[in-house]
Amino acid sequence: MKKKLIGYLLISIVTFYGFGQSREFLNVVNMRQQSGGAIYKNDVVSGYYFFYSIGSATKGKKTFILSILDENLNDVNTKTFEEGKKTFLIDGNFNGENIVLKFYDRKARKMSYLYFDTRGELLKRDDLDFVPGGMTVVNNDGFVDYLKEYYDQSYSIRFLPTVDSTANNAINPWYKTFDPPAKNVAFADYLCTANNLIVNMVSIKRTRTGTKINFRLQGIDYQTGEEAFNIDLQDSYNNQPLKAYFNEEKQTINLIGLFYSPDVKALKDNGSGLFNYEINLSGEILDKQYLFWTREFREYMEIDNSGMAVSEERKGFLYFHEILRHEDGSIIAIAEQYRKAADAAGIALNVAGALLGGGASASTTKIQVYDMAIFHFNSDFSIRDVRFIPKTKSNITLPSGYDFTNVHLLANYVRAIGGFDYLYTTQNDQEGTTSITYLDYEKVEGEPRQWAFNAATLYDGEYTMDKLKIGRPSDAKNLAILPGKPGNVVVVEYNKEEKSLSIYLEKINY
Amino acid sequence: MLRKPLFLLTLFFIHSGFAQNNNDSIPAESFIPTVTEFYNLNIRLKSNIESISIPQKNEAKKIYQHRKSEIEKALKKGEYLSIEFGKGYIEEIYQEILQQNPSLTQPDLLLIDRDWIPNAYCTSEGIIALNLGLLHRLENQSQIAFVLAHELAHGHLDHVNKHTEDMIKSFSKKELKRGGHYEDLSKGDVSAIKSLIYKTFNYSKKSEEQADSMALELIKNTRFDFTAYREVMSILDSAKYPKYQDLLELRNWLFYDEYPFKEKWLRPVERSGLYNENAPSFIFSKDSLATHPDVEYRSKLLDSLFSNRSLVETNNEYSAKSQRDSHFQFMVDKEIIYSTLFNKEFAVCLYYLSARMKKFPGESWHEAVLGKLFYELYQARKSHTFGKQVPSTVPAGHWLEETVTFLNNVRMSEYKKLTFWQFYSRTKIEELDEGQHFAFWEVSKGINDGLQHSLKESYFQRFPDGEYVDQFQTKE
């Protein structure tokens, strides 16, 4: 009869879906997780990939194991490869037909696209020279990869069509490079797919680190690679697009972002408000709406005449993380408040340094990140609601020399180092919910400070709060929270005393 | 010889342990380990360590220590029932086998594991356990006797420790080098890893064959029907399906006038499309990880032990289902519902409860247990442990599909309402046990505050020294 206590070996192996962990088993085999992540289909978690190196390198090559799980953490498939020892899996996407995983061999500076079917069987492989970029899904027809070399003025887009079981493409792949006007640098970011068009936000600057940006909207027919439109978004205001979505009923693209007065040279404040453009598939702007902080938003927020919050606790800037549509067609914009503040520690260090004869060596400014701000608009972009979710203020120390940097660039720095508490937004179309998740280092009476995962879920017009305590690094049990399928998160629970790891899906309550 | 006070203390604990467990009531109380049990575990550990025959003593010692500690935890958590459950029905089978086979190595403890999965096991810590899930399927004493004899055979042949030590030895660097595997493994040759792991499972299958054939010899010496192995194999073959296979039809009975059933609770969850029916278990093929030979093979092997087919007789007294067998089964069928709730196997609990409610409608204890189940689900959602206790999906066509879909679709606030309405409309307060009464009180908050107040008063009247007395203040 089967033994109750699982073999010691299997425990080592099957509980190995840890993160950043390495393990030795069978006394000789070294196994290390190189990378892992969620596989997304149209921004929805559809599965997971884990990439391990196993054993020692021989002649510059190593054996790797790729494990693909579905959204319920069930095994789909496991594949073994032999690759250069500095190979990493850097991106994964699923379009309903193919999973495409992008690998990077750091030593050879090569990248490989591997195409798998829904059973995790390898269909095709393309090996190319490496260019940094980010991949996204285009309907069921394929994937686009936005590529940009650091020293290049231009940007490139590669279209990877879906591959069938015979490794054939239904649509031809293509690769196009787009040049900016002379002596400018251009970047492109994916915004949305509108029928057969991929819609991109193109940012054009004089220099790579310049703050004056000219934004354009580009539409490319992904079936041919031909540009359908390329329009300038600057008009009576300076517009900074944030997000776009395709309105299938109206066959139009809605573009939402921040707008600034035309005399603002650098984007150094909250701007004048939010804009919404309605654009047809030929690139014509059909309608423009502007919501001013000092006008439309004043009914919902206490704003002074300069567009800043009146109360001390609300003074500051807004960093917009996400704008998306709720299941009822309304629009939700998620922002987080931040502001510059004097860093007493930095000032003290510099004073001490000066007294000792040295120069300034620490930034005297810090960034304070505090409350979440959720803006809810009706489908016609009229304001429905604005609410603030209080959370613990966190301080981000800046490196030396950042004191006089533009506040929005500082926000980008904060985002790059993971200084904001916002995590992600998950939507469950079946249930009609939108859950906004964030971390908070909170203090509860009678307990020491600890991290907590929080979710604010909009359902049936109401917000409900849910919380999962993560604990502190010194606790006997630690949790890590990862994105899960709609309405869920993945909890990774590590018990230090028992040296056990469990991974499971947990519902977000509302 | 123990000193008198300690002797008396030990006797007290032994006596109180037996006294508490000697009952026929459902739910049965957990087996309460005494000083003796923990003492025996220590003795066994010492003996296991002393008899390690391989050079890798430290590694084997760690495994034995870990296993002992896991068993102690399971005992303390109440994961076992005493074999006194069922008024000694199991005990007498066990005694018959031992008495007719006096040279058989005896375990220290024979227990019933609350686990619903049809299984039984033997540990090197001197414990043999039969799962409630297996007793739920077996139909008479002869069938149970075969299973018990099989586990006793494992213990007698010391399979567990032998297997453990062989495994440790074969995976030692020295042995790997001697076998020519070391270089391949260190390079990360996945085929070499798989082949070594599969080998350990093959070894396990050989042990099962030995235990099967020895079990047959043990049973032949007893009054039980030794051909019962055939029925046991058939039962094991169908073990992946539930005993009562019927559609739950939850919407037909899980409704209340004030809180009707919601169709969205049975709405299938959309899948991403990633699926592989032949998915491996990480790098391993699932079939190769089976620890037992397949049932057909086992049956044929056992059949082959009879050179003369006329020896295959049935003993009517112990192969037919007696009234006593039926009564024991009845008790197990009830107890398994409580035990799955105790173990927080909520999906299985709901399935068994629903099946039983359909078969025996109108039993009031069912309704109270259902209320408690909903309450536990509500708590699991609140504390974010739901995902550990309820699978998020099962394969299409699985017997738990409807149950799991339902459990995952109900929201936390809806569990609270289900709990309330279940207690309110289907139970009588005076028939609720302490835990159920408290649960009813807690969920009444916000739904019927007046009732909540009177529930608190009635709790203190019914259970003045109850275990939930302090919690009223905390939860208010």
Interface residues (C-beta under 8 A of the other chain):
Chain A: M1 K2 K3 K4 L5 G7 Y8 L9 L10 I13 V14 F16 L26 N27 V28 V29 N30 M31 I39 K41 V44 S46 G47 S53 I54 G55 S56 T58 K62 T63 I65 S67 I68 D70 E71 N72 L73 N74 D75 V76 N77 T78 T80 F94 G96 I99 T118 R119 G120 Q430 L468 K485 N488 V491 S502 Y504 L505 E506 K507 N509 Y510
Chain B: I63 H66 R67 E70 D113 D115 N119 A120 Y121 C122 T123 A129 V147 H150 E151 H154 V160 T164 M167 F171 S172 K173 L176 Y182 L185 S186 K187 G188 D189 V190 I193 L196 I197 T200 E208 A211 R267 V269 E270 R271 S272 G273 L274 Y275 N276 N278 A279 P280 S281 F282 I283 F284 L289 T291 H292 R381 K382 H384 T385 F386 G387 K388 S392 T393 N408 R411 M412
